[in-house]
Amino acid sequence: MVLRRTMSQRRFLCTKITNHHRHDHRHDHHHNHRRWPIKQVTKSNFSEALEQIKNHIHGSDFVAVSLQRTGSHSSPWHRVLPIDTVETSYFKAKYAAERFQVLQFAVCPFSLRASKVIAHPYNFHLFPRDELKIGMPSYSFSCQSSYLTSMAREGFDFNACIYDGISYLSRTQELASKDRIENLVPSKYMLQSSSANSVADAVFVERIKSRVKHWRNALNDSSTRTEDALIKCLRKLVLGSEAYGSRPCLSIDVCSERQVQLTLEMLREFSDDLVPLLVPANGGGTQAVRVVLTSSKEDRESFQRELQDLEAEQNKRVRGFREVIELISASQKPVVAHNSLNDFTFIHSKFLSSLPSSMDEFKCSLSLVFPHILDVSHLMKEIGPLKKVTNLPAAISYLKRRFFAPIDMEICHQADANEGKIHGYNVLRISELFAKLCSILRIVPETLEADNNRLPSVLEGYANVFSPCSPSSYDPIDRDISVWTDNTRKVDGKDLVFLWGFGGGMSARMLKKLLRNSHEVFSEEFDVRLLDKSCAVVVFCNPGSSESFLEAMDSGGVSCESLREMISDGLRATDYQTYWRACRLGLWEADLADALDKALADDDSLSKAHSEEPSEICWNSELMINLDAL
């Protein structure tokens, strides 16, 4: 490690790390934690960090992100499995995003210059909190003990998170709470063309015009300046005069938006030294129009600037950490992640709006905010042996052993007391892995054009792919399932059968042995895997075998006595469509068997609602849980 400091020993550090040497993984993991400083951001230093990261995002080529959640699944089958289509993968990611919470959000703007990565890592500590007393955000969320234990081992301070974590509102929440937020900061009203005034309108306008004229003249009357304090107080009380800061103001009660419109039109024509502000009612709408008197044109302009600054500061408080999301979105820079489907369902749910009901709607909604999302998982699949690697440290360690791709990590940030902490370290791993993969695959992303931030053409094929298993160039028309038996092979989605009700203690090996002589379809090659303790999936390699087996199960036409006994004891079977419906309807029972039972029970109503053939399914043995080994 080469640590450079200025002659005056300022607090700014710039660390340069060369990663082409071979290290033992555990030693390298610990050593890099100590060497790679990451700026830790809480509520107390958020404003300062926001200005810094704004400049770093503007000057970077890419932005890496990594989230630390309170959990991701509550049952084994809730994980994304090799049998999952793109759509069912989204249903599972959606369920996790709506149930669990984000406590850390690491952001790393970085640039690639040949073999050098210039990175600016930040780790934001978050906690949803109703700071403005407006009833939002008001969350309850689940926690998995294994996730919290892992965070505790890394020294995560849960007290600091709860008391000093940065809160936020999503875009939808901010819009929904607009009326409650505006009573803190009065806003200017957009004038609209009004229809012809009625007699009641004319009476109302003349009444408030007379009141405003009398109030304004009394304030400008020099003779009243020498009055006794008690007289002045009584005069203000009679006139209804108040103070807005150092300036006098008058509140005009209104009963409808029509009266608001009439009042504003009258004030605009009446005088240039009056500034109208709206006072929202608790239940929505407008309660009063507050008229502020300025002393001159310069004072009026100064007051309007003060209002704009106050509104900007209020918006910043309301949005909280979402300001960072907005900065990344506004930059239109490519965002680099690992397992992007999981991360961006959380990002959409917490900071944008409620998640849509389908993957296509999700992708459309997300593309409006982040047009270019790159997942290192898909770049990894371009290197054969890495197809089975889903772990960032393992992928980096493998590349270091097999390829000569030296990467210099230059990390510039403002050092503070937290620089030794390791929170947010994955975001640097993602940046490093992305640079290594680009180097090995001979992908040399040219610097993004400053004018339009176009994605480099060499990376376009890897952008916005959200299937956690599919290769980056998959054919969306392909409905095959990539299933792991002795070799990776593809079968149709219709060739899967789900079995449950076989009793506890049954392993996949035992179930496969039991099935082998039970029906003629099992004389051909097939595979059995447990999805959880309650349910197994049977993968047939010959088309049509699943239909024959399901018909035999329904009719009882099985030759194996032990299997007939299991059927009489409650063994059940169904096709992939039932599993798809269970995921779509959110039947997230602890046991997959219970979810399939409920999906079958609602079969009639479901057929009227929405049903479609599963799209692409991809099986990855690394994601499959070997329940036999538990």
N, C-alpha and C positions, 0 to 999 in steps of 0.2 A: 504494500500500500504506500502510495506517495501522497502525503498530506501537505498541501501548499497553504501557507498563510501570508498575508501581507505583512509588510515591515512593521505596521502599527498594531499587529496582532488583533485585527478586527474580528467581529463575531461571524463573519462570513467565511465559510469553509468550502473548499472544492476538492472532492475526493476522486482520485482516478484509480480504477481497479482493472487489472488485466486478468482475464479468465481463461487463458489457454493452457494453464498448468493442470495436471491431474492431481486430484485430491481425494481422500476418503470422503464419502458423501456426508457423514455425520460431522466430521471436522470442518468440511467446507461450509456446511449449513450453519454451524455455530460461528465460524470465523467471519462469514459474510454478514451475519447479523450484526456483529460488532463493528464491521468496517463500513457498512452502508447506512449512513444516517438518513432518517426519514422524519420530516417535520410533522410533529403531532399537533393537531389542531382541535381545540375545544371552544366552548362559547367565549371564554375569556380572551382568546387571541384570534377569533374568527375574522373580525373586521380587517385586521392587519394581514392575515393570510389570504383573504379574498382579493385584496389589491395585488398581492404578489402573484397568486396563481393566474389572475387575469392576464398579466403581462407574459407569464410563462406559456399559457395556452396560446396566446396570440403569436408567440415566436417559435412554437413547436411545429413539427410535422405530423405527429400522432399524439393521441392521449390514451394511455392505458388505464384501465379501471379494474378494481377487485373489491368484492364485498365480503364482510364477515357477518354471518347471520346467526340468529339464535337457534337455527335448525333447518332441515331441508326435507325431512320425511319422518313420519311417525310409525310407519310399518314397512317391512321389507318390500312389499309389492308397490308401495308408493314411489319407490325409486324409478328412474327411467331404466327400463329393462330392454334387452335385445329384441324382444317381441313388439316393442312399441313403435307405432307409426309416428310420423311427424306430428300428427294431430293429438294422439294420446300422450305423447311426450309433452306437448304444450299444456294439455289438461292437468298433468301432474305438476308441471312447473307453476302453473297458475294457482293450483291449490296450495302449494308451498308458499308462494309469494303472498297470498292472502292470509295465511295462517301465522307465519313467522315474521320476525322483525330484523331490520338491519341496524347493527350497533356500530359498525365501522365501515367507512367507505373510503378506500384508498384511490387517489388520482395521481397519475404521473404523466405530465406533458413531456414528450421526449422527441429528439431529432436523431436521425441517422446520418452520419458523415463517414462514408467508407466503413471501416470496422469500429467506429466509435459511436457510442450511444451517449448523448448529452441529456441527462434526465433531471427532473425536478419533482421528486416524490413528496406527496402530502398524504397524511392519514387523518381523516376527519372522524371524530367520535360523535355519534348521533344518539339522540333519545327523543321520541315524540312527546312533546310537552305542550300543554295549553298555556303558553306564556302570556298571551294577550287576553286571556279570560273571555274567549269568544266561543267556547265549546268545541274547538277543534285545534289540533287533532285529538281525538279521544279514542285511543286504541286499547284493545286487549290483545295479547299475542301469546303464542305458545313458545316454550323453550325446551330444547333437548339437553338433557344433562351432559351428554358426551361433548356437545359443542361448548357449553359453558365451562366444562372441566378443561377442555383444550385451551380456551381463552385464559382461564385462571392460571394455567401452567406457564403461559407466556407473559404473565404479570399484568393481565388486564385489570384495571381498577374499576370495579362495578359501581362504587360510590361516586367516583368522578364522572362516570358515564351518566348516571341518573341526575346528578346535581349540576354538572357542567357540560353535559352533552349538548350538541347543537340541535335545536328543534327545527321544524319545517312545516310547510303546508304544500300540498300538491297543487297543480294548476286548477283542478276541479274544485278542490276545497277552498282555495282562495276566491274563486269566482262565486261559490255558494255562500261564502261568508262576507261578501262584499259590503252588504248593508251594515253588518256589525262592525266591520273594520273602518268604514268611512265615518262613523261617529267619533272616531279618534282623530281623524284628519279630515276636515271639511274639504269638499272637492268642488271644482267648478262645474257648472251645469252647461250642457250642450243645448243651445237655443234651437228650437224647431219652429217651422212655419205654423202659425196659428190660424184658426178659422175666424170668421167674423164674430165680434164681441156681442154678447147678449146684454140685456139691461142689467142683469145681476153682475156680469163681468165689469161693466162700466162703473157701477156703484162701488164694487170692490177696488178697482184701480184708483178711482178718485179718493177713496178713503185712505188707502195706504200712501198715496202720493202726498196727500195733505199732512199725514203723520210724519213722513220722512222729511218733508220740507220744513215743518215746524221744528223737528229735532235738529236738523242740520243748521237752521238759522240760529237756534238757541246756542249751539256749540260755537258758532262763529261770531256771536254777539260779544263784543269786547266789554260791554258793561257788566256782563255776568261774571267776568274774571275776578272782580274785586268783591264779590259777594262772600258772606260768611260761610264757613264750611258746612254748617247745618243747612243753610239755605241751598247750597249747591247739592247737598245730598238729597234734599227734598225735591229739588228740581229734576235731578236724574231719575228719582223714583217715579215722579209724575210722567216724565217723558219716556220712561222705559229704557233709558240709556244704560249700557253696560260697557265693559272694556274687554277688548281682545288683545291681550298683551299690553302694549303701551298705547294702543289706538282705541278710540271710542267706537262702539258698535250698537246696533239696534236690532232686536229680534222681531221678526214679523211672522206670526203664526199663520199657517196655511192648512186647509182642510182637504186639498186635492192637488193632483199634479197640474191640473188646469190653473189653479191659483198660483202655483209655483211658476208656471210659464208666464202668466200675466205680470207677476211681481218682477221677474227678471227683465221682461221687455220694458216695463215702466222704468226700472232703474237704469237700463242702458240708455234710454232717451232722456232721462232726468239730469244726470250729472256724470262727469268723468272721474270725479274723485271718490266715488263709491265702489267698493268691491263686494259683490254678493257671494256668500258661502251657504251651503246647504247643511242643515242639521237633520240627519236621518232619524226616523222613528224606530223604536225598538222592534216593532213588528214588521218593518219594511216600509218603504215609501219615505216621504219627507215630512218632518214635523214642523220646521220653521225655516225661514230664510234669514240668515244673519248678514246684516249690512255693516261693513266696516268703512269708516271714514278715514281717508288718507289726506295728508296736508298739502301734497303737491304731486305733479306728474312723476317726479323722481321718487317720491315716497311710495307712490302707487306701484311703480315698477319694482322697487325694492321689496315691497310687501308680497308681490306676486312671486318673486324669486324665493322669498322665505317659504312661501307655501309649497312651491315646487320641491325645495330641499327637504321640507318636512315630510312631504308625501313620499319622496324617494327613500328617506330614512325609514319611514313607516313600512313601506313595501319591502325593504330589505329585512326588517325585523319579522314581518309576516312570512316571507319566503324562507328565511333562514338558510339552511344548507342548499335548498333548491336553487339559490343564486349560482352555485357551482354548476349544477346541471344546466342552467340557462346559459352560462358562459361557454360550456362545452358545445351546446346546441348552436349557439350563435356563431361560433367559430367555424362550424361545418367541417371540422377536422375528423379524419378517420379515427374511430375508437377501437382500441385493441383490447380483447378480453380472452378469458379461458372459460369454456362452457358458457357461451354467451346467452343461451336460452334461459338458463337459471338466473344469471345476473340481470338480464334485461326485463324479465317478467317482474322481478323485484323493483327495478328502477321505474318501470311503467306504473306499477301498482302504488308505490310510495310517493312518487314525485310528479307523475303526470295525471293519470286518472285511473278509474277502475279498469281492470283488464277485460278486453272484449271476449266474446264467447267462442271465437274460432281463431286458429292460427293465422289465416289470411287477413282477418281484420286486425289482429295484433301487429303483423308485419307492416300493414299499411299505416296504422297509427304511429308505430315507432319510427318509420322512415321519414315522417314529417319532422321529427325531432333530431334523429341521428341518421343521416342518409347513408353513411358508410360504417358498417360494423365488421371488424375482422376478428376471427376466432383462431387463435393459435392451434386449437385442436384440429382444425381442418388442414392447416399447413403441415402439422405433424403427420397426417395420414399420407402425405406425399412421400414420406420416407418409410419404406416397408415395415421394418421392425417396430417403428413407433406407433403403428396402428393400434397396438394393444396397450400402449402406455397412456394412462389418463392422469398421471401425477406429474406436476410441474418439476419438482426436484429430480424425479427419476428421468424425465425427458432431458433435462439439462445435463445430468450426469452421463447419460447415454451418449449424447452428442459430444461431450468433452472427450469421452473414451474413443469414439469411432471416427470423429472428424476433426480436422485441423481448421478451426474457424474462430480464431482469436477475436474477442470482443472487448474493447475498452469501455468500461462503465465510468463515465465522468458525471458525478452527482454534485450539483451546486445547490446549496440551500443555506438558509440562515440557521446557524447552530444555536441550540438552546439546551436547557437542562434535560430534555427528553431525547436527545439525539441517540443515546445508547439503547433506547427501547426498540423492539423488533416489530411492533405493530405495523401492519400494512406492508410487510415484506414481500408478499406475493405479487404486488403490482410491479416491483422491480424484477422479479423472476419473469413475469410476462414480457416486460420490455426486453430483457436479455434474451429470452427464448425466441421472441419475434425476430430480433436482429440476427441471431444465429441461424434460424431457419431461412431467412432471406439470403444470408451469405451462402449456406450450403446448397440451397435450391437455385442459386444464381439469380435470385430476384433482387434487383437493385432499384428500389423505389426512388425515382428522382424526386427532388424537392418539390413539394406541392406549389402550384402556381398561386401567388398571393391574391390574384384577382378573383378566382372562382373556386379555389380549393378543390380542384378536380382530383379524383382518386387516380393514382398512377395506373396506367393501363395494365401493367403486369399483375396488379392486385385485384382487378375487377372481378376475376373469376372466383376469388375467395371471399368476397364481401356478401354480407347479409344472408349467410347460410346458418339456419338456426336448428337444424337437426343435429342432436348431439352425437349421432352415430354415422350419418351418411357422409360419403366423400364429398369434396367440395364441388364436384362436377356431376352430381347425380341427375338422372333423368326423372323428372317428376311424374312421367307417365308410367314408369316401372312400378309394378305392384308386388314385386318379389320380396321375400323375407330372406335376409342373410342369416342363416342359422348355423350355430357352431355344433358340429358333431365331431367326428375325427378330423374332418377338414371343413373349412368354411365353404358353404354351398348355399344356393338360393332355392327357396320353395315359395309357392304361392300362399298368400295370407289365408286362403280357404283351407289349407292343409294343416291348420293348427286346431287342436282340440284341448279344451280345458277340463280337467278332472278334479273333483273334490268329493268329500264324504268318504274317503278311504281310511279314516281313523288315524289317531295319533301314532307317532313312532315309525311311520312308514317312510323309508328313504327312497330316493329316485331310483336307485339300483334295484331295490326290492320291488318297487312298482313296475319297473321295466321287465323284470324277470317274470312277474305275475302276468303281465299283459302278453308276453311273447307267445304263449300257447293258447291264448283265449279266443283268437279270431284269425282268420286267414290273412287279414291285412297286416298283421304283425309278423308274417313270415318274410316280408320285405324289410328294408332298412328303415328304422325310425329311432327317435331319441326322446328321452323323458327328462325334464328338469323341474325341480320344485321352485315355484314362485314365492311361496311362503310356506309355513307349516301346514296350511289348510288346503292348498291347491297346487296342482302340477299342470304343466303343459306338455302335450304329446305332439311331436313334430314328425309328420309323415313326409317321406321323400318322394313318394309316388303320387301323382295327382289323382284325386278321386277317393283315396283311401279314407280320408276323414269322413266323407259323407257315408261311406259304407259302415264305418264303425259307429257313427252317431245313429244310423238307422237300426243297427243291431242293438245298441243300448236302449233305444226306444221300444223295440219289439221284444227284447229279452233273448234275441238269437245269438247267444254266446255259448261256446262249447266247454269253456273252462268252468268247472264246478266252483272253484274258489272265487272266480270273478262273479258268477251268478249269486253267490252268497253275499259278496260285497254290494252288488246292486240291490239285493233285498235289504241290506243293512243301511242303504242310503247313498251309495255311490252315484254321482251325477256327472253329466258331461254336457258341454255346450260348445258353440263355435266362437270364432273371434268377434263376431258382431256383438255378442252379449257383453264381452269384455270392453269393447269400444263404447257401448252405451253406458256401462257402469262408470267409466271414466268421464264421459261427457256430462252425465247427470250429477256428477260429484258424489257418488255413493262410496265415500272413502271410509269404509268400515275397517276395523282393525285387521280382520281376516278377509282375504280376497273371496273366499267361499261365500261369506255373508253378502258381499257386494254383488256377486253373480246371482245369488238367490233373489235379491231385491230387483235386479235388472230383469230377470226372467218373469218375476211377478208383475212387473209393470210393462210387460211386452206389448200389450194392446194399446195403452196410452202412448207408449214411446213410438210406435209405428205411425201414429197420427202426428207426432211432433216433428221429429227430424231423424232421419237415418240415412247413412250413406256408406258406400264401400270404403274400407280402410285404404289409405294411400300407401306410400312406401313404408316398409318396416325393415329395420336393420338390427341384426343380432350381433352383439359384441360380448364375447365371453368374459372380458375383464369387468364388465358392468354387472354380470350375473352373480348372484349370491349363491355360493355353494352351501346350501343348508345341511347337506349331509355331513359337513365338517364342523357344524356348530355343536 
